[in-house]
Amino acid sequence: MGTKGKIIKCKAAIAWEANKPLSIEEVEVAPPKDHEVRIQIIATALCHSDAHILHPQFEGGFFPVILGHEAAGIVESVGPGVTNFKPGDKVIPLYAPQCGKCKFCLSPRTNFCGKLKHFKNPMGDQKLMEDGTSRFTCKGKPIYHFMGTSTFSQYTVVSDVNLAKLDDDANLERVCLLGCAFSTGYGAVINNAKVTPGSTCAIFGLGGVGLSTVMGCKASGASRIIVIDINSEKFTKAKALGATDCLNPKDLDKPIQEVIVEMTNGGVDFAFECVGGAKIMRAALDSVTVGWGVCTIIGVNVGDNGLNVSAVELLMGRTLTGTSFGGWKGVTSVPKLAADYKNKKLDLDALVSHTLPFDKVNEAFDLMYQGKSIRTVLLF
């Protein structure tokens, strides 16, 4: 392509400061360096994690930054040393890298990678490229990357270990959801909790991650899938995807966990917390049975003080665990998930509630904040 080795000027949404709308700007995107790939983003969705950085209570925020981490695109050019990708390849950027060489990548027990360093604040990781510099500039200022992906830009540069290669006929407007939402929820069930056939499950929150969790429980053969959300309008879609019982805490006269324990004769086998916040984490943990109940934390809330758990709760046989990116090793797993979607084994279409032009990114955030969207896909 005629742009190889040259700076590309393109459109991007920049967060100049916290608690303010994003600003559509012209940015300059530098060519990829060693083991880097420059991508033309075709479709990007947005997620609450993008909003966390903008929250005034978020600790460790960094500005100006180009957000976005759930997307799909086409390789424009590759830097020196890149052997797994070529211009024209369809790809999904990954915020969860897979170098394939570190102790984490070599272990089947995790999908973490040693490229990540800031385990206490993973969103602050990968804000610059490996050489400590940015590939973005705007108005003469360097702009931070976000989670190694920065997909709210028409072109972005990522490390070659933060990239999954897709088949040439992949539908980028749908498989972009494999960059976070679907993979996280579905994988939490399949890889982390390992839900068993005939088991009972409770899922707190019916956004893109929560509905993907419903799909995972259904695929795993759960006999009862109880979903909880304060927006009853989401229950129709949840039932269509496999939910058996729908509960709105606003309609109940006792705590949600007590209702679930009564419904299930002592608690569910598996609970999934897809919202964030101590109150909901507590409800999810309280809703699993003693003896073997597993509560998996997926959601994160800004400014949350965490969960107080007594030793006795765990001694009684409950397990409290968490998941990042659904436990998938992205470079090797995401292409298989994309193939499963193509072969109609997975329903990504059900998660897309809105499709908007990229310029309406702030409108997409408003839909998310108001609880009106499941996933909004933005197209360049």
C-alpha positions as CSV (number, residue, x, y, z in Angstrom):
1,M,0.0,0.0,0.0
2,G,1.1,3.5,-0.7
3,T,1.1,4.5,3.0
4,K,3.7,1.9,4.1
5,G,6.5,3.6,6.1
6,K,4.7,6.9,6.1
7,I,2.8,8.8,8.7
8,I,-1.0,8.4,8.3
9,K,-3.3,11.3,9.1
10,C,-6.7,10.1,10.1
11,K,-9.7,10.5,12.4
12,A,-9.7,9.5,16.1
13,A,-11.6,10.2,19.3
14,I,-9.3,11.7,22.0
15,A,-10.0,11.9,25.7
16,W,-8.2,15.1,26.6
17,E,-9.3,14.9,30.3
18,A,-11.6,13.0,32.7
19,N,-15.3,13.5,32.9
20,K,-15.5,15.2,29.5
21,P,-16.9,13.9,26.1
22,L,-14.4,12.6,23.6
23,S,-13.2,14.9,20.9
24,I,-13.0,13.9,17.3
25,E,-9.6,15.0,16.0
26,E,-7.2,14.5,13.2
27,V,-4.3,12.5,14.5
28,E,-1.0,11.4,13.0
29,V,-0.2,7.7,13.3
30,A,3.4,6.8,12.9
31,P,4.6,3.7,11.0
32,P,5.0,0.4,13.0
33,K,8.4,-0.3,14.6
34,D,10.0,-3.7,15.4
35,H,7.4,-6.3,16.0
36,E,4.5,-3.9,15.6
37,V,1.6,-3.8,13.2
38,R,-0.4,-0.9,11.9
39,I,-4.1,-1.6,11.4
40,Q,-7.0,0.1,9.7
41,I,-9.9,-0.2,12.2
42,I,-13.2,-1.1,10.4
43,A,-15.5,-1.6,13.4
44,T,-15.1,-0.9,17.1
45,A,-17.5,-1.4,19.9
46,L,-17.4,0.3,23.3
47,C,-17.3,-1.2,26.8
48,H,-17.6,0.1,30.4
49,S,-13.8,-0.3,30.7
50,D,-13.4,2.5,28.2
51,A,-15.6,4.7,30.4
52,H,-13.6,3.8,33.6
53,I,-10.7,5.9,32.5
54,L,-13.0,8.9,32.1
55,H,-14.4,8.5,35.6
56,P,-13.2,11.2,38.0
57,Q,-12.7,8.7,40.7
58,F,-10.5,6.4,38.6
59,E,-7.0,6.2,40.2
60,G,-4.1,6.3,37.8
61,G,-5.8,8.0,34.9
62,F,-3.7,9.2,32.0
63,F,-4.5,11.9,29.4
64,P,-4.7,12.6,26.5
65,V,-5.5,9.1,25.5
66,I,-7.2,7.2,22.6
67,L,-9.5,4.7,24.2
68,G,-11.1,1.6,22.6
69,H,-10.3,-2.1,23.0
70,E,-13.0,-4.1,21.2
71,A,-12.6,-3.9,17.5
72,A,-11.6,-5.6,14.2
73,G,-9.7,-4.3,11.3
74,I,-7.3,-4.9,8.4
75,V,-3.5,-4.9,8.5
76,E,-2.1,-1.8,6.7
77,S,1.6,-2.5,7.2
78,V,4.0,-4.4,9.4
79,G,7.2,-3.4,11.1
80,P,10.5,-5.3,11.0
81,G,10.5,-8.8,12.5
82,V,6.8,-9.4,12.0
83,T,6.3,-12.8,10.5
84,N,2.7,-13.8,11.4
85,F,0.9,-11.0,9.7
86,K,0.9,-9.3,6.3
87,P,-0.9,-6.3,4.7
88,G,-4.6,-7.2,4.0
89,D,-5.0,-9.7,6.8
90,K,-8.2,-9.3,8.8
91,V,-7.4,-9.1,12.6
92,I,-8.7,-8.4,16.1
93,P,-6.5,-6.3,18.4
94,L,-6.1,-7.9,21.9
95,Y,-5.7,-6.1,25.2
96,A,-4.6,-9.4,26.6
97,P,-1.3,-10.2,24.9
98,Q,0.1,-13.7,24.2
99,C,3.8,-13.6,23.7
100,G,4.0,-17.4,23.7
101,K,7.3,-17.4,25.6
102,C,6.8,-16.3,29.2
103,K,6.0,-18.6,32.1
104,F,2.3,-17.5,32.0
105,C,1.9,-18.2,28.2
106,L,3.6,-21.5,28.6
107,S,1.2,-22.5,31.4
108,P,-2.2,-24.0,30.6
109,R,-3.5,-22.6,33.9
110,T,-3.8,-18.9,32.8
111,N,-4.2,-16.6,29.9
112,F,-2.0,-13.9,31.5
113,C,1.2,-12.8,29.7
114,G,4.4,-11.5,31.2
115,K,4.2,-8.5,28.9
116,L,1.7,-7.1,31.4
117,K,3.4,-5.6,34.4
118,H,0.8,-3.6,36.4
119,F,-1.4,-6.3,37.9
120,K,-2.9,-3.9,40.4
121,N,-4.1,-1.6,37.7
122,P,-4.2,-3.4,34.4
123,M,-5.9,-0.6,32.6
124,G,-2.8,1.6,33.1
125,D,-0.6,-1.1,31.4
126,Q,0.3,-0.9,27.7
127,K,-0.3,2.9,27.5
128,L,3.0,3.2,25.5
129,M,4.6,0.9,23.0
130,E,7.5,-1.4,24.1
131,D,10.1,1.2,23.4
132,G,8.3,3.6,25.8
133,T,6.9,5.9,23.1
134,S,3.6,6.5,21.5
135,R,2.7,6.1,17.8
136,F,0.0,8.8,18.1
137,T,0.4,12.6,17.9
138,C,-2.3,15.3,17.8
139,K,-1.6,19.1,17.6
140,G,2.1,18.3,18.2
141,K,1.4,16.4,21.4
142,P,2.0,12.6,22.0
143,I,-1.2,10.8,22.8
144,Y,-1.3,7.8,25.1
145,H,-2.3,4.3,23.9
146,F,-5.0,2.4,25.8
147,M,-4.5,-1.3,26.8
148,G,-2.2,-1.8,23.9
149,T,-5.1,-1.4,21.4
150,S,-6.5,2.2,21.1
151,T,-9.3,1.3,18.6
152,F,-11.1,4.6,18.7
153,S,-8.8,5.6,15.8
154,Q,-9.2,4.9,12.1
155,Y,-5.6,3.6,12.2
156,T,-3.8,2.2,15.2
157,V,-0.5,0.5,16.0
158,V,-0.3,-2.6,18.1
159,S,2.4,-5.1,19.2
160,D,2.3,-8.3,17.1
161,V,1.6,-10.3,20.3
162,N,-1.6,-8.3,20.8
163,L,-3.2,-9.4,17.6
164,A,-5.3,-12.4,16.4
165,K,-5.5,-13.3,12.7
166,L,-8.9,-14.1,11.2
167,D,-10.1,-15.8,8.0
168,D,-10.4,-13.6,5.0
169,D,-14.2,-13.9,5.0
170,A,-14.7,-12.8,8.6
171,N,-17.6,-10.3,9.3
172,L,-15.6,-7.6,11.1
173,E,-18.8,-5.7,12.2
174,R,-19.7,-8.7,14.4
175,V,-16.4,-10.4,15.3
176,C,-15.2,-7.2,16.8
177,L,-17.1,-8.3,19.9
178,L,-14.6,-11.1,20.4
179,G,-12.2,-8.4,21.4
180,C,-13.8,-8.2,24.8
181,A,-17.5,-8.7,25.6
182,F,-18.4,-12.1,24.2
183,S,-15.0,-13.7,24.9
184,T,-15.1,-12.4,28.5
185,G,-18.6,-13.6,29.4
186,Y,-18.6,-16.9,27.4
187,G,-15.1,-17.8,28.5
188,A,-15.8,-17.1,32.2
189,V,-18.3,-20.0,31.9
190,I,-16.3,-22.4,29.7
191,N,-12.7,-21.8,30.8
192,N,-12.8,-20.5,34.4
193,A,-15.9,-21.7,36.2
194,K,-16.2,-24.8,34.0
195,V,-20.0,-25.0,34.3
196,T,-21.2,-28.6,34.2
197,P,-24.3,-30.1,32.5
198,G,-27.4,-30.1,34.7
199,S,-26.1,-27.4,37.0
200,T,-27.8,-24.2,38.2
201,C,-26.4,-20.8,37.4
202,A,-27.1,-17.2,38.4
203,I,-25.9,-14.3,36.3
204,F,-25.9,-10.7,37.7
205,G,-26.2,-8.1,35.0
206,L,-27.4,-8.4,31.4
207,G,-25.1,-6.2,29.3
208,G,-22.9,-7.6,26.6
209,V,-20.8,-9.6,29.0
210,G,-23.8,-10.9,31.0
211,L,-25.7,-12.1,27.9
212,S,-22.5,-13.8,26.7
213,T,-22.4,-15.5,30.0
214,V,-26.0,-16.7,29.5
215,M,-24.9,-18.2,26.1
216,G,-22.0,-20.0,27.8
217,C,-24.2,-21.5,30.5
218,K,-26.7,-22.7,27.8
219,A,-23.9,-24.2,25.8
220,S,-22.6,-26.0,28.9
221,G,-25.9,-27.6,29.5
222,A,-27.0,-25.8,32.7
223,S,-30.5,-26.9,33.7
224,R,-31.4,-23.5,35.3
225,I,-30.1,-20.1,34.3
226,I,-31.3,-17.3,36.6
227,V,-30.6,-13.8,35.4
228,I,-30.8,-10.6,37.5
229,D,-31.0,-7.1,36.2
230,I,-32.7,-3.8,37.3
231,N,-33.9,-3.3,33.7
232,S,-36.7,-5.8,32.9
233,E,-36.6,-4.8,29.2
234,K,-33.5,-7.0,28.9
235,F,-35.3,-10.2,30.0
236,T,-36.8,-11.0,26.6
237,K,-33.4,-11.3,24.9
238,A,-32.0,-13.2,27.9
239,K,-34.8,-15.8,27.7
240,A,-34.2,-16.1,23.9
241,L,-30.6,-16.9,24.6
242,G,-31.3,-19.5,27.3
243,A,-32.3,-17.8,30.6
244,T,-34.9,-19.8,32.5
245,D,-35.8,-17.3,35.3
246,C,-35.6,-13.5,35.3
247,L,-35.4,-11.4,38.5
248,N,-35.5,-7.7,38.9
249,P,-34.3,-6.8,42.5
250,K,-36.6,-3.7,42.3
251,D,-39.6,-5.9,42.2
252,L,-38.6,-8.0,45.2
253,D,-39.4,-7.4,48.9
254,K,-36.2,-9.2,50.2
255,P,-32.5,-9.3,49.2
256,I,-31.9,-11.0,45.8
257,Q,-29.6,-13.6,47.3
258,E,-32.3,-14.8,49.7
259,V,-34.7,-15.2,46.8
260,I,-32.2,-17.2,44.8
261,V,-31.3,-19.4,47.7
262,E,-35.0,-20.1,48.3
263,M,-35.6,-20.8,44.6
264,T,-32.7,-23.3,44.4
265,N,-33.0,-25.1,47.7
266,G,-29.8,-23.7,49.1
267,G,-28.1,-21.7,46.4
268,V,-26.9,-22.1,42.8
269,D,-23.9,-24.1,41.7
270,F,-22.4,-21.2,39.8
271,A,-22.8,-17.4,40.0
272,F,-21.4,-14.8,37.7
273,E,-21.1,-11.2,38.7
274,C,-21.0,-9.1,35.5
275,V,-21.6,-5.6,36.9
276,G,-19.1,-4.6,39.5
277,G,-19.4,-3.2,43.0
278,A,-19.2,-4.7,46.5
279,K,-23.0,-4.9,47.0
280,I,-23.5,-7.1,43.8
281,M,-20.4,-9.1,44.5
282,R,-21.7,-9.9,47.9
283,A,-25.1,-10.9,46.5
284,A,-23.5,-13.2,44.0
285,L,-21.3,-14.9,46.6
286,D,-24.3,-15.3,48.9
287,S,-26.3,-16.9,46.2
288,V,-24.0,-19.9,45.7
289,T,-24.5,-23.1,47.6
290,V,-22.2,-24.3,50.4
291,G,-20.1,-27.4,49.6
292,W,-19.1,-26.5,46.0
293,G,-20.6,-23.2,44.9
294,V,-18.4,-21.1,42.6
295,C,-18.7,-17.4,42.3
296,T,-16.9,-15.8,39.4
297,I,-16.2,-12.1,39.4
298,I,-16.2,-10.4,36.0
299,G,-17.4,-6.9,36.5
300,V,-15.3,-4.0,37.8
301,N,-16.6,-0.8,39.4
302,V,-14.6,2.4,39.7
303,G,-13.9,3.6,43.3
304,D,-15.1,0.3,44.7
305,N,-13.8,-0.6,48.1
306,G,-13.8,-4.3,47.5
307,L,-15.5,-7.2,49.2
308,N,-15.2,-8.3,52.8
309,V,-15.2,-12.1,53.0
310,S,-15.0,-14.2,56.2
311,A,-12.8,-17.3,56.4
312,V,-15.9,-19.3,57.4
313,E,-17.6,-18.5,54.1
314,L,-14.8,-20.1,52.2
315,L,-14.3,-23.0,54.7
316,M,-17.8,-24.0,54.0
317,G,-16.8,-24.9,50.5
318,R,-17.6,-21.8,48.5
319,T,-15.0,-20.7,45.9
320,L,-14.6,-17.0,45.0
321,T,-12.6,-16.4,41.8
322,G,-12.2,-14.0,38.9
323,T,-11.6,-13.9,35.2
324,S,-9.8,-11.6,32.7
325,F,-10.8,-11.9,29.0
326,G,-12.6,-15.1,29.8
327,G,-9.4,-17.1,30.3
328,W,-8.7,-17.2,26.6
329,K,-5.2,-17.1,25.2
330,G,-6.2,-14.6,22.6
331,V,-3.7,-15.1,19.8
332,T,-4.6,-18.8,19.5
333,S,-8.2,-18.8,20.8
334,V,-9.9,-15.8,19.2
335,P,-9.5,-17.1,15.6
336,K,-11.4,-20.3,16.6
337,L,-14.2,-18.3,18.2
338,A,-14.5,-16.2,15.0
339,A,-14.7,-19.5,13.0
340,D,-17.4,-20.7,15.4
341,Y,-19.4,-17.6,14.7
342,K,-19.0,-18.0,11.0
343,N,-20.3,-21.6,11.3
344,K,-23.3,-20.4,13.4
345,K,-22.2,-22.0,16.6
346,L,-22.2,-18.6,18.4
347,D,-24.7,-15.8,18.3
348,L,-22.8,-12.4,18.2
349,D,-25.7,-10.7,16.4
350,A,-27.8,-10.9,19.5
351,L,-25.4,-8.6,21.4
352,V,-25.5,-5.7,18.9
353,S,-28.3,-3.3,19.8
354,H,-27.0,-0.3,17.9
355,T,-24.8,0.5,14.9
356,L,-23.6,4.1,14.5
357,P,-21.1,6.0,12.5
358,F,-17.8,6.6,14.4
359,D,-18.4,10.3,14.7
360,K,-21.3,9.5,17.1
361,V,-19.0,7.9,19.7
362,N,-20.3,10.2,22.5
363,E,-23.9,9.2,21.7
364,A,-22.8,5.6,22.1
365,F,-21.4,6.4,25.5
366,D,-24.7,8.0,26.5
367,L,-26.7,4.9,25.4
368,M,-24.4,2.8,27.5
369,Y,-24.6,5.1,30.6
370,Q,-28.4,5.1,30.3
371,G,-28.6,1.3,30.1
372,K,-30.3,1.5,26.6
373,S,-27.7,-0.4,24.7
374,I,-26.2,-3.9,24.9
375,R,-23.3,-3.3,22.5
376,T,-23.0,-0.4,20.1
377,V,-20.8,-1.0,17.1
378,L,-19.2,2.1,15.6
379,L,-18.2,2.1,11.9
380,F,-15.6,4.2,10.2
